[in-house]
Amino acid sequence: MGIVAKQSIYNVISIGFAFMIGAANMLFLYPTFPGKEFQGLIVALLANSNLIQPFISFGVQHTLIKYFSDSKSKEERDRLLWFSLLLPLFILLILLPLYHFFNNEILHFLSNGNQGVARFPFLILSIAIATAYFEVFFSWLRVHLKSVFGNFLKEVYPRLLTFVLLLAYAINWIDLDLFIDLLIGGYYLRLMIVMLYSFSVYFPSFHWKLPVSWKSMLHYSSLIFLSGAAASFILDIDKSMIFSLTTEANVAFYAVALYIAAVIEAPGRAMFQITSPLVAKALNENDSARLERLLKKSSINLMIVSTVLFLLINLNLNDFYQLINQEGYSSAIGVVIIVSFGKLFSMSMGCLNNIISNSKYYSYVFWFSVSSAVLAVILNFYFIQSYGIIGAAFATLAVLLFINTSKIILVHYLFKIHPYSLKTLGVVGSGALIYVITSLMPSIWNPWISISLRSLMILGLFCIPLFVFRWSTDMEEIIQKIKKRLV
């Protein structure tokens, strides 16, 4: 089994565990103990923190991945690593005075005048700083093909931290202010752990010189920073606008629905941790054949797994929301269905995003991201006012369709490759047929039994075309290895 498949499996397990913990947080602990208003506030605060984070990291985590394999000597790689660490610090020294002098204006912009968010400016900025530097060290691990522990810290750790803090809040050990202080402390503890682990993997020698290609690196970082800022804006603007245009409770309902739909992305998040440096290497070596193999293999593998998750989620939604059994949350069932279509389309593209961002055509990402951000603001503003959180879901789907289609057209035009094949049509057709067949199955009085039986039916039906048409040898190899270990 190759390094991509092996580390992707470990990362999938890690992300799967993270989603289980996150589900307990989002679907049980938050609604049951502090309540939907508390949940909406924390989600909005973290969303605003994510909007600031790209301004601090300045895209250097992506610069590190793109240029590492292109740096031939140890000295040049060491210079690159130190450049990646020191540039965000330099940016931070510029931003902090600006943040201090324009603190009220920035908070008013981020919170849309909502006093709940504006009460906690320290959380927004401090978590943004910790997250920015964590991403730099995580890229450090990825270029050395050591993504598993970093992925655990990225996906599992923050959800486990929230889980522990929510339990402490539930038994009245802490209040809201202490919850936020400990949340900040936990993010900085994660930063210290990833920093120590990264230095143990490789500690670069310090050189009093910039990398040879520092000008092109700075140019790349600038464009990726602008693209990343726009991308973060797209991801979190819907929650911020729901918070300002409706109620805190609606943010909680919407966030839970997005969390459920985001499970479809879990395999992609696992695979991209390791494919990104491999794609960068193929591009730097001008190996077009390997690049196309990476694209098509990642596409079909992600399409298979994501289609199964799409079916499991959407065909069990009514029973699943019965298990949540919290007032108001089921109003977002439509959000899950709408957004999950967009997530499935995103996963069908495989590592296409990695190809664009690591190629010489990376500037296109900026224009796609900016145009999508503008589109997101316009659509969310109109649809949220007209249709509430369902409108936000339609806006998200429209943006995903626009930006993903644009990227597919770009890569096909520039590289003469695309992620799809006849196997893709087979997966889509089989998924649609299974959806129709399984939707005819009635729900049983017990939602746990209903979900279990329907899920077994979905998996059983999907395995038939998977093995008959041999869509993926990687999947077959993984299943055979699991069977051997079980036997």
VOPAGU-2260 file (C-alpha; in pm, 1 decimal, decimal comma):
REM VOPAGU-2260
SITE   aa  ch    i         X         Y         Z
SITE  MET   A    0       0,0       0,0       0,0
SITE  GLY   A    1     141,7     340,4    -100,8
SITE  ILE   A    2     216,7     624,1     136,7
SITE  VAL   A    3     -87,8     820,8      16,2
SITE  ALA   A    4    -327,0     533,6      86,7
SITE  LYS   A    5    -162,2     440,3     416,9
SITE  GLN   A    6    -152,4     789,3     567,9
SITE  SER   A    7    -494,4     869,6     422,0
SITE  ILE   A    8    -641,4     569,7     608,8
SITE  TYR   A    9    -487,4     685,5     936,7
SITE  ASN   A   10    -612,4    1038,0     869,9
SITE  VAL   A   11    -962,6     912,5     787,0
SITE  ILE   A   12    -970,8     723,1    1118,1
SITE  SER   A   13    -851,8    1034,9    1299,0
SITE  ILE   A   14   -1107,2    1258,3    1127,5
SITE  GLY   A   15   -1380,8    1000,7    1183,2
SITE  PHE   A   16   -1301,8    1002,5    1555,9
SITE  ALA   A   17   -1297,5    1383,6    1547,2
SITE  PHE   A   18   -1641,4    1393,6    1386,8
SITE  MET   A   19   -1777,6    1157,4    1653,4
SITE  ILE   A   20   -1653,6    1385,9    1930,1
SITE  GLY   A   21   -1774,6    1690,0    1739,7
SITE  ALA   A   22   -2115,6    1529,4    1696,1
SITE  ALA   A   23   -2140,1    1478,7    2071,6
SITE  ASN   A   24   -2050,7    1846,3    2118,3
SITE  MET   A   25   -2273,7    1994,5    1850,6
SITE  LEU   A   26   -2573,1    1763,5    1879,4
SITE  PHE   A   27   -2588,8    1684,1    2251,0
SITE  LEU   A   28   -2365,6    1881,1    2489,9
SITE  TYR   A   29   -2413,7    2229,9    2345,5
SITE  PRO   A   30   -2795,1    2206,5    2305,1
SITE  THR   A   31   -2854,1    2020,2    2634,1
SITE  PHE   A   32   -2644,1    2222,0    2878,6
SITE  PRO   A   33   -2541,6    2576,0    2781,3
SITE  GLY   A   34   -2813,9    2597,7    2515,7
SITE  LYS   A   35   -2845,3    2708,6    2155,8
SITE  GLU   A   36   -2769,7    3076,9    2230,1
SITE  PHE   A   37   -2436,0    2983,5    2392,2
SITE  GLN   A   38   -2362,8    2748,5    2102,6
SITE  GLY   A   39   -2443,1    3017,0    1846,4
SITE  LEU   A   40   -2216,1    3265,3    2025,6
SITE  ILE   A   41   -1913,8    3030,3    2035,8
SITE  VAL   A   42   -1963,7    2927,0    1671,9
SITE  ALA   A   43   -1982,9    3294,3    1567,9
SITE  LEU   A   44   -1668,9    3381,3    1769,3
SITE  LEU   A   45   -1466,0    3099,4    1611,9
SITE  ALA   A   46   -1599,5    3191,3    1267,9
SITE  ASN   A   47   -1477,7    3548,4    1314,7
SITE  SER   A   48   -1141,4    3416,6    1433,5
SITE  ASN   A   49   -1114,8    3216,8    1111,2
SITE  LEU   A   50   -1175,1    3534,9     913,4
SITE  ILE   A   51    -868,5    3697,6    1075,0
SITE  GLN   A   52    -634,5    3395,9    1062,7
SITE  PRO   A   53    -528,7    3433,3     694,1
SITE  PHE   A   54    -411,2    3789,7     761,7
SITE  ILE   A   55    -158,5    3651,1    1011,1
SITE  SER   A   56     -35,2    3338,1     833,7
SITE  PHE   A   57     -13,3    3534,7     505,9
SITE  GLY   A   58     -28,4    3212,7     303,8
SITE  VAL   A   59     317,3    3087,2     408,5
SITE  GLN   A   60     182,7    2740,4     495,4
SITE  HIS   A   61     103,8    2693,8     125,9
SITE  THR   A   62     432,0    2855,5      19,1
SITE  LEU   A   63     618,6    2600,1     228,6
SITE  ILE   A   64     448,4    2311,4      49,8
SITE  LYS   A   65     493,1    2456,9    -299,2
SITE  TYR   A   66     862,9    2546,3    -271,2
SITE  PHE   A   67     997,3    2274,7     -41,2
SITE  SER   A   68    1035,5    2005,1    -310,2
SITE  ASP   A   69    1177,1    2267,4    -546,1
SITE  SER   A   70    1455,9    2353,9    -297,9
SITE  LYS   A   71    1742,5    2125,3    -392,1
SITE  SER   A   72    1994,5    2185,4    -112,8
SITE  LYS   A   73    1959,5    2146,6     264,3
SITE  GLU   A   74    2058,4    2510,7     316,7
SITE  GLU   A   75    1787,4    2633,1      81,6
SITE  ARG   A   76    1524,9    2420,2     255,9
SITE  ASP   A   77    1639,2    2547,7     594,3
SITE  ARG   A   78    1609,9    2905,7     473,5
SITE  LEU   A   79    1258,9    2830,7     348,3
SITE  LEU   A   80    1153,5    2686,2     683,8
SITE  TRP   A   81    1281,5    2986,1     877,0
SITE  PHE   A   82    1121,7    3220,2     623,4
SITE  SER   A   83     789,7    3042,7     686,3
SITE  LEU   A   84     824,4    3094,4    1061,5
SITE  LEU   A   85     944,1    3452,6    1064,7
SITE  LEU   A   86     718,1    3609,3     799,7
SITE  PRO   A   87     396,1    3564,6    1005,3
SITE  LEU   A   88     577,3    3715,4    1303,9
SITE  PHE   A   89     673,0    4016,3    1093,5
SITE  ILE   A   90     313,4    4047,6     970,6
SITE  LEU   A   91     187,8    4020,3    1328,6
SITE  LEU   A   92     414,6    4305,8    1441,8
SITE  ILE   A   93     249,9    4522,5    1176,5
SITE  LEU   A   94    -106,4    4409,0    1248,8
SITE  LEU   A   95    -105,7    4436,8    1628,7
SITE  PRO   A   96     -68,8    4818,4    1642,6
SITE  LEU   A   97    -335,6    4851,1    1372,7
SITE  TYR   A   98    -563,2    4617,3    1567,2
SITE  HIS   A   99    -502,6    4819,9    1882,9
SITE  PHE   A  100    -582,1    5157,8    1725,3
SITE  PHE   A  101    -879,1    5037,2    1520,0
SITE  ASN   A  102   -1005,6    4781,2    1768,9
SITE  ASN   A  103   -1359,7    4918,5    1792,3
SITE  GLU   A  104   -1401,6    4952,1    1416,6
SITE  ILE   A  105   -1271,8    4598,5    1352,0
SITE  LEU   A  106   -1495,0    4446,4    1618,2
SITE  HIS   A  107   -1796,8    4635,5    1488,3
SITE  PHE   A  108   -1725,6    4502,7    1137,0
SITE  LEU   A  109   -1674,8    4143,8    1252,9
SITE  SER   A  110   -1971,9    4137,0    1487,7
SITE  ASN   A  111   -2206,5    4345,8    1271,7
SITE  GLY   A  112   -2273,8    4545,4    1586,1
SITE  ASN   A  113   -2374,1    4241,3    1792,5
SITE  GLN   A  114   -2261,8    4295,6    2152,3
SITE  GLY   A  115   -2235,0    3922,4    2223,3
SITE  VAL   A  116   -1942,7    3883,2    1983,1
SITE  ALA   A  117   -1789,1    4221,6    2066,0
SITE  ARG   A  118   -1754,1    4120,1    2433,9
SITE  PHE   A  119   -1470,7    3878,9    2351,9
SITE  PRO   A  120   -1215,9    4052,0    2126,0
SITE  PHE   A  121    -925,4    3869,5    2292,5
SITE  LEU   A  122   -1063,6    3528,3    2192,7
SITE  ILE   A  123   -1102,2    3628,3    1828,2
SITE  LEU   A  124    -746,4    3758,1    1790,8
SITE  SER   A  125    -561,0    3511,5    2012,5
SITE  ILE   A  126    -713,6    3199,0    1857,5
SITE  ALA   A  127    -646,0    3346,3    1512,1
SITE  ILE   A  128    -275,5    3378,1    1601,8
SITE  ALA   A  129    -253,1    3025,8    1747,3
SITE  THR   A  130    -432,7    2875,7    1447,6
SITE  ALA   A  131    -216,0    3063,9    1196,6
SITE  TYR   A  132     108,4    2930,7    1344,4
SITE  PHE   A  133     -37,3    2583,5    1386,4
SITE  GLU   A  134    -106,3    2572,7    1010,8
SITE  VAL   A  135     256,4    2666,5     937,7
SITE  PHE   A  136     391,9    2383,8    1154,2
SITE  PHE   A  137     136,0    2141,4    1013,9
SITE  SER   A  138     263,4    2217,4     662,5
SITE  TRP   A  139     614,3    2159,2     800,4
SITE  LEU   A  140     507,5    1806,2     893,6
SITE  ARG   A  141     326,3    1748,3     564,6
SITE  VAL   A  142     631,2    1826,4     347,2
SITE  HIS   A  143     819,6    1565,7     550,9
SITE  LEU   A  144     527,9    1323,2     488,9
SITE  LYS   A  145     444,8    1311,1     860,5
SITE  SER   A  146      80,5    1417,6     845,6
SITE  VAL   A  147     -83,1    1168,0    1083,6
SITE  PHE   A  148      -6,9    1326,1    1422,7
SITE  GLY   A  149     -52,4    1677,0    1284,2
SITE  ASN   A  150    -390,2    1574,9    1144,7
SITE  PHE   A  151    -486,3    1440,7    1489,3
SITE  LEU   A  152    -399,9    1776,7    1643,9
SITE  LYS   A  153    -585,9    1964,5    1370,8
SITE  GLU   A  154    -905,0    1758,9    1371,2
SITE  VAL   A  155    -938,4    1569,5    1701,0
SITE  TYR   A  156    -769,6    1797,8    1955,0
SITE  PRO   A  157    -996,6    2108,7    1929,6
SITE  ARG   A  158   -1311,4    1895,9    1940,7
SITE  LEU   A  159   -1181,4    1698,0    2238,6
SITE  LEU   A  160   -1088,7    2025,2    2410,0
SITE  THR   A  161   -1442,0    2158,4    2356,2
SITE  PHE   A  162   -1587,4    1826,9    2477,6
SITE  VAL   A  163   -1396,7    1849,2    2808,0
SITE  LEU   A  164   -1484,0    2216,2    2856,7
SITE  LEU   A  165   -1852,8    2153,1    2788,5
SITE  LEU   A  166   -1855,5    1873,2    3047,1
SITE  ALA   A  167   -1691,1    2107,0    3297,5
SITE  TYR   A  168   -1954,0    2371,7    3216,1
SITE  ALA   A  169   -2232,9    2115,4    3250,2
SITE  ILE   A  170   -2132,7    2028,1    3606,4
SITE  ASN   A  171   -2085,0    2397,3    3697,2
SITE  TRP   A  172   -1708,1    2383,9    3736,9
SITE  ILE   A  173   -1662,7    2678,4    3499,0
SITE  ASP   A  174   -1869,3    2970,0    3366,9
SITE  LEU   A  175   -1873,8    3129,7    3020,8
SITE  ASP   A  176   -1573,8    3358,4    3081,3
SITE  LEU   A  177   -1356,6    3075,8    3216,9
SITE  PHE   A  178   -1476,3    2851,7    2931,8
SITE  ILE   A  179   -1338,2    3104,3    2683,1
SITE  ASP   A  180   -1010,2    3153,1    2875,8
SITE  LEU   A  181    -950,8    2777,1    2885,2
SITE  LEU   A  182   -1044,8    2746,5    2517,9
SITE  ILE   A  183    -774,3    3000,2    2430,1
SITE  GLY   A  184    -522,1    2823,9    2654,8
SITE  GLY   A  185    -603,0    2492,2    2489,9
SITE  TYR   A  186    -531,8    2629,2    2142,9
SITE  TYR   A  187    -191,3    2756,3    2256,4
SITE  LEU   A  188    -112,5    2421,7    2419,1
SITE  ARG   A  189    -183,3    2259,2    2080,9
SITE  LEU   A  190      52,9    2507,3    1916,4
SITE  MET   A  191     331,4    2416,9    2161,6
SITE  ILE   A  192     279,9    2044,5    2099,6
SITE  VAL   A  193     291,8    2073,5    1719,5
SITE  MET   A  194     593,9    2303,2    1739,0
SITE  LEU   A  195     792,1    2059,5    1954,5
SITE  TYR   A  196     694,2    1764,9    1734,5
SITE  SER   A  197     786,4    1953,6    1415,0
SITE  PHE   A  198    1129,9    2041,1    1553,7
SITE  SER   A  199    1180,0    1677,8    1656,0
SITE  VAL   A  200    1104,0    1567,7    1297,7
SITE  TYR   A  201    1344,1    1822,0    1151,1
SITE  PHE   A  202    1523,3    2117,2    1307,8
SITE  PRO   A  203    1661,4    2355,2    1043,1
SITE  SER   A  204    1995,9    2527,0    1075,9
SITE  PHE   A  205    1958,3    2902,2    1093,2
SITE  HIS   A  206    2105,1    3113,1     812,0
SITE  TRP   A  207    2125,9    3491,1     803,8
SITE  LYS   A  208    2000,1    3492,0     446,5
SITE  LEU   A  209    1665,4    3488,2     279,2
SITE  PRO   A  210    1579,9    3204,0      38,5
SITE  VAL   A  211    1710,9    3256,6    -314,4
SITE  SER   A  212    1356,0    3274,5    -451,8
SITE  TRP   A  213    1224,2    3491,8    -169,2
SITE  LYS   A  214    1068,0    3746,3    -405,1
SITE  SER   A  215     862,0    3484,5    -589,1
SITE  MET   A  216     778,9    3324,3    -251,7
SITE  LEU   A  217     654,4    3657,2    -118,6
SITE  HIS   A  218     450,7    3712,4    -433,0
SITE  TYR   A  219     302,4    3363,1    -403,4
SITE  SER   A  220     229,5    3412,1     -31,8
SITE  SER   A  221      58,7    3744,1    -102,6
SITE  LEU   A  222    -176,9    3596,4    -359,6
SITE  ILE   A  223    -244,6    3284,4    -153,7
SITE  PHE   A  224    -307,7    3506,9     148,9
SITE  LEU   A  225    -565,3    3707,2     -43,3
SITE  SER   A  226    -718,2    3385,6    -178,0
SITE  GLY   A  227    -717,0    3229,6     170,0
SITE  ALA   A  228    -878,1    3536,8     321,1
SITE  ALA   A  229   -1149,1    3521,4      56,0
SITE  ALA   A  230   -1190,9    3144,3     108,3
SITE  SER   A  231   -1223,6    3188,0     486,5
SITE  PHE   A  232   -1470,2    3464,8     418,9
SITE  ILE   A  233   -1676,4    3228,8     203,0
SITE  LEU   A  234   -1669,3    2954,5     468,1
SITE  ASP   A  235   -1772,9    3171,4     760,6
SITE  ILE   A  236   -1963,7    3466,8     620,0
SITE  ASP   A  237   -2290,5    3271,5     618,1
SITE  LYS   A  238   -2274,7    3205,1     993,2
SITE  SER   A  239   -2175,7    3565,2    1065,1
SITE  MET   A  240   -2459,2    3701,5     849,9
SITE  ILE   A  241   -2713,8    3462,0    1001,7
SITE  PHE   A  242   -2596,8    3584,4    1343,6
SITE  SER   A  243   -2647,4    3948,7    1248,0
SITE  LEU   A  244   -2961,9    3913,1    1034,2
SITE  THR   A  245   -3154,3    3657,7    1242,5
SITE  THR   A  246   -3084,7    3506,2    1586,2
SITE  GLU   A  247   -2814,1    3324,3    1780,0
SITE  ALA   A  248   -3034,2    3014,3    1784,1
SITE  ASN   A  249   -3042,6    3005,8    1403,4
SITE  VAL   A  250   -2661,9    3003,2    1398,5
SITE  ALA   A  251   -2671,3    2692,4    1617,1
SITE  PHE   A  252   -2928,2    2519,5    1393,0
SITE  TYR   A  253   -2730,2    2608,5    1080,4
SITE  ALA   A  254   -2394,6    2511,3    1231,6
SITE  VAL   A  255   -2523,2    2166,0    1329,5
SITE  ALA   A  256   -2661,1    2112,1     977,9
SITE  LEU   A  257   -2330,7    2219,7     821,3
SITE  TYR   A  258   -2144,9    1989,4    1058,6
SITE  ILE   A  259   -2353,5    1692,4     945,3
SITE  ALA   A  260   -2304,4    1778,0     576,1
SITE  ALA   A  261   -1930,2    1830,9     630,3
SITE  VAL   A  262   -1889,6    1460,1     712,2
SITE  ILE   A  263   -1893,3    1408,5     334,0
SITE  GLU   A  264   -1566,5    1606,0     317,2
SITE  ALA   A  265   -1389,7    1394,8     579,9
SITE  PRO   A  266   -1216,1    1158,6     329,7
SITE  GLY   A  267   -1095,8    1454,4     124,4
SITE  ARG   A  268    -957,6    1635,5     425,4
SITE  ALA   A  269    -765,4    1321,3     512,8
SITE  MET   A  270    -628,8    1263,1     161,8
SITE  PHE   A  271    -532,8    1624,4      86,2
SITE  GLN   A  272    -298,8    1635,9     386,3
SITE  ILE   A  273     -64,9    1398,3     204,0
SITE  THR   A  274    -145,7    1455,5    -166,8
SITE  SER   A  275     -62,3    1827,6    -161,5
SITE  PRO   A  276     318,9    1784,0    -130,8
SITE  LEU   A  277     308,7    1496,1    -383,3
SITE  VAL   A  278     121,5    1714,2    -633,9
SITE  ALA   A  279     373,2    1995,7    -576,6
SITE  LYS   A  280     659,1    1752,3    -644,5
SITE  ALA   A  281     497,6    1625,3    -966,1
SITE  LEU   A  282     450,2    1984,1   -1085,6
SITE  ASN   A  283     806,1    2086,0    -996,5
SITE  GLU   A  284     940,2    1783,0   -1185,0
SITE  ASN   A  285     703,6    1847,4   -1477,3
SITE  ASP   A  286     570,5    1491,7   -1449,8
SITE  SER   A  287     234,7    1533,5   -1626,2
SITE  ALA   A  288     159,6    1160,1   -1636,9
SITE  ARG   A  289     195,6    1125,0   -1260,0
SITE  LEU   A  290      -9,1    1440,9   -1210,2
SITE  GLU   A  291    -299,7    1300,3   -1411,3
SITE  ARG   A  292    -280,0     967,8   -1223,2
SITE  LEU   A  293    -294,4    1149,9    -890,3
SITE  LEU   A  294    -593,9    1353,2   -1006,8
SITE  LYS   A  295    -800,5    1064,8   -1142,8
SITE  LYS   A  296    -719,6     822,6    -859,5
SITE  SER   A  297    -796,9    1079,8    -591,8
SITE  SER   A  298   -1118,7    1172,4    -773,0
SITE  ILE   A  299   -1263,5     821,4    -804,9
SITE  ASN   A  300   -1157,3     716,5    -454,0
SITE  LEU   A  301   -1309,5    1027,0    -297,0
SITE  MET   A  302   -1620,7     996,4    -513,1
SITE  ILE   A  303   -1680,6     639,7    -392,7
SITE  VAL   A  304   -1639,0     713,9     -22,3
SITE  SER   A  305   -1818,3    1049,3     -35,1
SITE  THR   A  306   -2115,6     901,5    -223,8
SITE  VAL   A  307   -2155,7     636,7      45,4
SITE  LEU   A  308   -2144,3     906,1     314,9
SITE  PHE   A  309   -2390,8    1118,9     116,3
SITE  LEU   A  310   -2637,5     828,2     109,0
SITE  LEU   A  311   -2587,1     737,4     475,0
SITE  ILE   A  312   -2645,2    1096,4     585,4
SITE  ASN   A  313   -2936,6    1204,0     368,5
SITE  LEU   A  314   -3134,0     879,0     386,3
SITE  ASN   A  315   -3113,8     875,4     767,7
SITE  LEU   A  316   -3176,4    1244,6     834,2
SITE  ASN   A  317   -3526,0    1222,8     982,6
SITE  ASP   A  318   -3427,6     945,1    1222,4
SITE  PHE   A  319   -3105,5    1123,9    1308,7
SITE  TYR   A  320   -3283,2    1445,8    1405,7
SITE  GLN   A  321   -3521,3    1238,5    1619,7
SITE  LEU   A  322   -3214,8    1130,7    1817,5
SITE  ILE   A  323   -3108,0    1492,4    1865,5
SITE  ASN   A  324   -3456,6    1564,9    2001,7
SITE  GLN   A  325   -3391,6    1934,3    2061,9
SITE  GLU   A  326   -3642,2    2204,9    1980,3
SITE  GLY   A  327   -3581,4    2389,2    1654,2
SITE  TYR   A  328   -3285,2    2189,0    1522,1
SITE  SER   A  329   -3491,2    1984,7    1275,4
SITE  SER   A  330   -3577,4    2307,4    1092,0
SITE  ALA   A  331   -3234,1    2279,1     928,0
SITE  ILE   A  332   -3288,0    1935,9     764,8
SITE  GLY   A  333   -3315,1    2109,7     427,6
SITE  VAL   A  334   -2979,1    2277,1     489,9
SITE  VAL   A  335   -2808,5    1937,0     519,8
SITE  ILE   A  336   -2959,1    1809,3     195,0
SITE  ILE   A  337   -2877,5    2122,7      -6,5
SITE  VAL   A  338   -2521,9    2171,6     120,4
SITE  SER   A  339   -2432,5    1801,2      94,0
SITE  PHE   A  340   -2482,0    1816,9    -285,3
SITE  GLY   A  341   -2220,4    2091,1    -300,9
SITE  LYS   A  342   -1982,8    1896,0     -74,7
SITE  LEU   A  343   -2017,1    1585,2    -292,4
SITE  PHE   A  344   -1935,2    1787,0    -603,9
SITE  SER   A  345   -1628,2    1931,7    -431,4
SITE  MET   A  346   -1500,9    1585,1    -340,9
SITE  SER   A  347   -1553,1    1457,4    -696,1
SITE  MET   A  348   -1275,0    1690,9    -812,9
SITE  GLY   A  349   -1006,4    1496,3    -625,2
SITE  CYS   A  350    -678,9    1685,0    -578,0
SITE  LEU   A  351    -764,2    1944,5    -845,3
SITE  ASN   A  352    -737,8    2231,3    -595,6
SITE  ASN   A  353    -386,3    2118,0    -503,7
SITE  ILE   A  354    -287,1    2129,0    -871,6
SITE  ILE   A  355    -397,9    2489,7    -916,9
SITE  SER   A  356    -253,5    2624,5    -592,3
SITE  ASN   A  357      86,5    2453,9    -643,1
SITE  SER   A  358     125,1    2537,4   -1012,8
SITE  LYS   A  359     251,7    2852,2   -1184,6
SITE  TYR   A  360    -112,5    2940,1   -1247,1
SITE  TYR   A  361    -185,5    2988,1    -877,0
SITE  SER   A  362    -291,8    3350,6    -936,2
SITE  TYR   A  363    -621,5    3222,6   -1077,1
SITE  VAL   A  364    -713,8    3099,9    -728,5
SITE  PHE   A  365    -719,5    3460,8    -612,4
SITE  TRP   A  366    -966,9    3569,5    -879,5
SITE  PHE   A  367   -1189,8    3268,0    -821,2
SITE  SER   A  368   -1187,0    3325,6    -446,7
SITE  VAL   A  369   -1256,0    3698,1    -464,9
SITE  SER   A  370   -1540,3    3658,8    -712,9
SITE  SER   A  371   -1685,1    3377,8    -500,6
SITE  ALA   A  372   -1658,1    3591,6    -186,0
SITE  VAL   A  373   -1846,7    3875,1    -354,7
SITE  LEU   A  374   -2106,2    3627,9    -479,0
SITE  ALA   A  375   -2135,9    3477,2    -128,3
SITE  VAL   A  376   -2205,8    3814,9      31,9
SITE  ILE   A  377   -2468,2    3912,1    -228,3
SITE  LEU   A  378   -2645,9    3575,4    -226,0
SITE  ASN   A  379   -2637,7    3534,3     153,5
SITE  PHE   A  380   -2766,5    3885,4     211,4
SITE  TYR   A  381   -3057,3    3832,9     -26,5
SITE  PHE   A  382   -3142,9    3469,6      50,5
SITE  ILE   A  383   -3107,3    3488,9     430,5
SITE  GLN   A  384   -3346,4    3782,2     447,2
SITE  SER   A  385   -3591,9    3604,2     216,4
SITE  TYR   A  386   -3561,8    3238,9     322,1
SITE  GLY   A  387   -3365,4    3231,1     649,7
SITE  ILE   A  388   -3112,1    2952,5     701,1
SITE  ILE   A  389   -3242,9    2757,9     398,8
SITE  GLY   A  390   -3151,9    3062,0     192,6
SITE  ALA   A  391   -2797,1    3051,7     334,1
SITE  ALA   A  392   -2775,3    2687,2     224,2
SITE  PHE   A  393   -2880,1    2776,0    -132,1
SITE  ALA   A  394   -2620,7    3054,2    -134,4
SITE  THR   A  395   -2351,3    2808,5     -22,7
SITE  LEU   A  396   -2449,6    2557,9    -291,6
SITE  ALA   A  397   -2446,9    2825,2    -562,6
SITE  VAL   A  398   -2099,1    2944,4    -462,1
SITE  LEU   A  399   -1962,3    2587,7    -454,1
SITE  LEU   A  400   -2105,4    2511,2    -797,8
SITE  PHE   A  401   -1961,5    2831,0    -941,8
SITE  ILE   A  402   -1608,6    2806,6    -803,5
SITE  ASN   A  403   -1568,3    2431,0    -858,6
SITE  THR   A  404   -1692,0    2442,9   -1217,9
SITE  SER   A  405   -1455,0    2732,6   -1286,6
SITE  LYS   A  406   -1160,2    2534,1   -1150,2
SITE  ILE   A  407   -1243,6    2223,4   -1354,6
SITE  ILE   A  408   -1261,2    2431,2   -1674,6
SITE  LEU   A  409    -930,3    2602,8   -1589,3
SITE  VAL   A  410    -736,9    2282,1   -1525,1
SITE  HIS   A  411    -876,6    2117,5   -1837,3
SITE  TYR   A  412    -776,7    2419,8   -2045,3
SITE  LEU   A  413    -426,5    2460,2   -1899,3
SITE  PHE   A  414    -320,3    2100,0   -1832,0
SITE  LYS   A  415    -551,7    1908,9   -2069,3
SITE  ILE   A  416    -664,0    1684,5   -1782,5
SITE  HIS   A  417    -982,3    1645,6   -1579,6
SITE  PRO   A  418   -1082,0    1431,9   -1279,8
SITE  TYR   A  419   -1365,7    1233,8   -1435,7
SITE  SER   A  420   -1409,1     905,4   -1625,3
SITE  LEU   A  421   -1676,1     645,7   -1708,0
SITE  LYS   A  422   -1624,9     512,9   -1355,1
SITE  THR   A  423   -1753,4     846,2   -1223,6
SITE  LEU   A  424   -2079,1     800,7   -1414,8
SITE  GLY   A  425   -2106,1     449,9   -1271,7
SITE  VAL   A  426   -2069,3     577,3    -915,5
SITE  VAL   A  427   -2324,5     856,9    -971,3
SITE  GLY   A  428   -2574,9     623,5   -1139,5
SITE  SER   A  429   -2539,9     355,8    -871,8
SITE  GLY   A  430   -2573,0     616,4    -597,6
SITE  ALA   A  431   -2892,0     756,6    -751,3
SITE  LEU   A  432   -3044,8     408,5    -789,7
SITE  ILE   A  433   -2956,9     312,9    -431,2
SITE  TYR   A  434   -3107,5     641,6    -310,2
SITE  VAL   A  435   -3438,7     565,5    -480,2
SITE  ILE   A  436   -3448,7     202,6    -356,7
SITE  THR   A  437   -3351,8     282,3       3,0
SITE  SER   A  438   -3585,4     582,4      31,1
SITE  LEU   A  439   -3876,5     339,5     -12,4
SITE  MET   A  440   -3778,5     166,0     310,8
SITE  PRO   A  441   -4008,9     287,4     591,1
SITE  SER   A  442   -3874,2     413,1     923,4
SITE  ILE   A  443   -3907,4     188,6    1225,8
SITE  TRP   A  444   -4038,1     318,4    1558,9
SITE  ASN   A  445   -3687,1     303,7    1707,4
SITE  PRO   A  446   -3456,0     549,4    1523,8
SITE  TRP   A  447   -3140,2     357,9    1627,1
SITE  ILE   A  448   -3269,1      36,9    1467,5
SITE  SER   A  449   -3399,8     226,5    1166,0
SITE  ILE   A  450   -3063,3     395,6    1104,3
SITE  SER   A  451   -2872,2      69,1    1151,7
SITE  LEU   A  452   -3087,9    -133,4     911,1
SITE  ARG   A  453   -3098,7     137,8     646,9
SITE  SER   A  454   -2721,2     190,3     669,3
SITE  LEU   A  455   -2654,5    -184,1     629,1
SITE  MET   A  456   -2882,0    -185,7     326,0
SITE  ILE   A  457   -2695,6     109,4     170,2
SITE  LEU   A  458   -2353,7     -46,7     229,7
SITE  GLY   A  459   -2465,0    -385,1     100,2
SITE  LEU   A  460   -2616,8    -241,7    -217,1
SITE  PHE   A  461   -2316,6     -19,6    -285,5
SITE  CYS   A  462   -2064,3    -304,3    -248,1
SITE  ILE   A  463   -2225,0    -490,2    -541,1
SITE  PRO   A  464   -2126,5    -244,6    -819,6
SITE  LEU   A  465   -1803,2    -154,4    -636,5
SITE  PHE   A  466   -1670,2    -509,9    -674,1
SITE  VAL   A  467   -1847,9    -601,8    -999,3
SITE  PHE   A  468   -1718,4    -299,9   -1194,7
SITE  ARG   A  469   -1388,3    -270,8    -999,7
SITE  TRP   A  470   -1404,9     105,3    -966,9
SITE  SER   A  471   -1099,2     126,8    -739,9
SITE  THR   A  472    -813,1    -117,9    -684,7
SITE  ASP   A  473    -707,7      92,7    -384,7
SITE  MET   A  474   -1045,4      31,8    -219,2
SITE  GLU   A  475   -1025,1    -341,5    -291,8
SITE  GLU   A  476    -676,5    -357,8    -141,4
SITE  ILE   A  477    -787,1    -174,4     172,5
SITE  ILE   A  478   -1090,5    -402,3     217,2
SITE  GLN   A  479    -875,6    -714,8     168,6
SITE  LYS   A  480    -625,9    -594,7     429,9
SITE  ILE   A  481    -909,9    -525,8     676,7
SITE  LYS   A  482   -1054,5    -874,0     613,0
SITE  LYS   A  483    -715,5   -1037,9     674,3
SITE  ARG   A  484    -673,1    -857,7    1004,3
SITE  LEU   A  485   -1024,1    -945,6    1117,7
SITE  VAL   A  486    -976,0   -1311,6    1023,4
